[in-house]
Amino acid sequence: TYWSREDYVKSGEFYALAHKNNIYDPVLLKKLADTYYLRHDLERAIYLNELGYERNPHDYHWAMALALLYQEQGDLARMKEYAQAVLDLDAGNKDAAALLEVKSLPANRNNK
C-alpha cells in the first residue's frame, strides 16, 4: 500500500477519495488527517482532527491528537484546551495531565 511504502502524497489522495465517498467514517478521516501530518502539513492535519472531534466529541483520541498537534505548532493555550478536554473525557489520562503541566513551548518548527 502507499501507506506502507511511506508515499504519503499518494496515500493522502487515496484516503481523500475514500473519505469523499464516506464522509462520516471516523477511521478514514483519521487516516487522512495522519497523512497530512506525515506530509508536515499541520494546518490541514489540525483542521481534519478538529472535524473528527466535532463529529465524535466523546472520543478523547481526537482531543489528544489536537493537543499534540498544537504542542508541535507551539500554541500553548490551544494545547492545554484540548488536553483538558481529554481529561474531561478520560480523567486518568497521564499524557494529557502532563501536557497541562507544561509552562512554555518552543516556536513552531513546521512552518509549511
Buried (B, 14 or more C-beta within 10 A) or exposed (E): EBBEEEBBEEBBBBBBEBBEEEEEEBEBBBBBBBBBBBBEBBEBBBEBBBBBBEEBEEBBBBBBBBBBBBBBBBBBEBBBBBBBBBBEBBEEBEEBBEBEEEEEBEEEEBEE
